[in-house]
Amino acid sequence: MLLLDNFLYVKKMGKVEKHRYKSLKNITWLKNVNIKILFKSEVEFGTTYHKSIIFNLYCA
């Protein structure tokens, strides 16, 4: 799955934040196990992906 606009949508404590894809090079902010990753195309459907899937997609 690709990000169409190079942004990640991260849901933290009920609030959606927007992060540039390049910020994945510094993954320290992803280490909180309570963070869920939202792809823009699926934010409206409420689909969430755990950070481990992000690591598999972008850090393999």
N, C-alpha and C positions, 0 to 999 in steps of 0.2 A: 504494500500500500504506500502511495506516495503523497507527500504534502503538495497541494497544488500551488500554494503561494509562499512556500518556505517559512511558514509559521507553525508553531505548536500551540495548541490551546490547552492550558493546564488548569485543572480544577483543584483548588486548595480551599478547604473549609467552606465549600459551597460557592466560592467565587471563582469565576473563570478568568485566567490571566493569559495574555498573549506573549509568546516568546519567539524570537527569531530562531530558525533551525540551526544556525551556526553556533548558537549558545550551547548546543549539545557537546561542543568541544570542551566545555567546562561543565562537567556533570554534577558538580557538588550540590547544586540546588535540587537534583533529582533523588537525593539519597533519603529523603523523608518518605517512609513507607506509606504515609497517608496521602501522598500526591497521586492523583490520577491524570492520565494523559488523554486529551480529547483531540481528535483530528477534526479540522474545520468542517469537513464534509459530513461529519456525524455528530457535531455538537447538538444540532437540532433534534436528533433522535435520542440524545442522552447516552450514547454508547461510550463507555470508558475502557481504556486499556491500561493495564498495570505497567509500571516502569520497566519490568523485565522484558516485555515485548518490545519496548523502545530500544533497549540494549540489544536485543536480537536483531532488530531491523537496521540500526544505525551504527552499532559498535562491534559488529561481528568481524 
